[in-house]
Each structure stands twice: as C-alpha cells, then as structure tokens.
Amino acid sequence: MSTVTNDFTDVLQEHQQLIKQLADYKPLISAASKLIISTLISGHKILLCGNGGSAADCQHFAAELVIRYHKNRRAYPAIALTTDTSILTAHPNDFSFDSLYSRQVAALGAEGDCLIAFSTSGNSENIIQASLAAKQQNMSVIGLMGGDGGRLKAQVDMAIVIPSKTTARIQEAHQLIYHWWCEMVDEIENERGR
C-alpha cells in the first residue's frame, strides 16, 4: 500500500508559493494578453493545443472565449485542436501522433492567427511541431510551459515558463493565467462599447 507523502497543507503551501512567483512574470503575461486581444479584435482566431490535462485546459480556455467568461459579449473564434475524436484517432493511426496538431494547424491556421501551445514539460513533440507549423504560416505563438521550458521555449514568440516540475502546480498556474486573459478580453469589450 502506498502512502501519501504530502498532506493538503503541504500542497496548498507549494501552490501558494508558486502563484506568488507569477507576479515576476506580469510584463510577459500582460504582453501575451495584448497579443491575444489584438488577434481577436483584428478578426483572427486563436488555436490551442496540449496533451492530457493541458488538452482539457485548451478546451476550457476556448469555451471561455467562444461562449463567455464573466460578461455577455460577442463570441470570439477559438478552436481547441484537442476535441475532434475522428481527427484525434485517424491522424495517429494513419500518420503519427507527433504531427497530430501540426496537421490541424496547417488546415485551420492562417496568417495573423495565434497558437497557444500548452506543454508542462516543454518537450512534447506534437506541440513543438504544431508551433513550427504555426510559424510557417506567419501565426504568432504563445507557449505555456513548466520546468525550464524544454525545447518548446525556443519555438515560440512568447514563452511563459512556470518554475515548477510538478505537473499539477504548473497546470494550476496556467489556469490562473488564461483566466486573467479572459478577464482582459472582457475588459476590452467594455472599452470598445463606450
């Protein structure tokens, strides 16, 4: 029988320490927010890719942009490349899991769009290939990573690297960041409505 080495207090303390460190990344997180907003208000779209829990984050973030966050506003085009089961099963079966997202970026992406690439390790080959495909189409790329950013860090325009090796804590920080981005999208709608 395995024993749990961390009690909830330890996990909570680890989470709080990591979240406090995000204040050091405010300029980069704010710049990424401006890129997302400028992409959307110029009529372009957001594509998102990630694996496992990060795939769920892609769906969560896309839903906030398409439907709403806090305020009723226009729908914005955001596509989680993690949701079409036919594509997610056909492509790895016929080609390779490594090119699963790059193929979708080639099909759905266009110049002026933005890819948001989630990878807690920064070393997921399919996420790296998606980022390269986006760059080939003159899309901007924001990377949400953990650890040291891995190989993905060098392939994105804006690398937001969460300084942790614990996947759950990295994902918690990613969620806080993209929720704040949603708040900024809500705010720009207020500004445009005045």
DADA-V657498 format. One record per backbone hydrogen bond with DSSP energy under -1.0 kcal/mol. NH is the residue of the N-H (numbers start at 1). CO is the residue of the C=O. If there is no record, write none. Layout:
<<NH,CO> <NH,CO>>
This chain:
<<11,7> <12,8> <13,9> <14,10> <15,11> <16,12> <17,13> <18,14> <19,15> <20,16> <21,17> <22,19> <23,20> <24,21> <25,22> <26,23> <29,25> <30,26> <31,27> <32,28> <33,29> <34,30> <35,31> <36,32> <37,33> <38,34> <39,35> <40,36> <41,37> <42,38> <43,40> <44,39> <46,77> <47,114> <48,79> <49,116> <54,51> <56,52> <57,53> <58,54> <59,55> <60,56> <61,57> <62,58> <63,59> <64,60> <65,61> <66,62> <67,63> <76,65> <79,46> <81,48> <88,84> <89,85> <90,86> <91,87> <93,89> <94,90> <95,91> <100,97> <103,99> <105,101> <106,102> <107,103> <108,104> <109,105> <112,138> <113,110> <114,45> <115,140> <116,47> <117,142> <118,49> <119,144> <128,124> <129,125> <130,126> <131,127> <132,128> <133,129> <134,130> <135,131> <136,132> <138,135> <139,134> <140,113> <142,115> <143,158> <144,117> <145,160> <147,164> <149,146> <152,122> <153,149> <155,152> <157,141> <158,141> <160,143> <162,145> <164,162> <170,166> <171,167> <172,168> <173,169> <174,170> <175,171> <176,172> <177,173> <178,174> <179,175> <180,176> <181,177> <182,178> <183,179> <184,180> <185,181> <186,182> <187,183> <188,184> <189,185> <190,186> <191,187> <192,188> <193,189>>
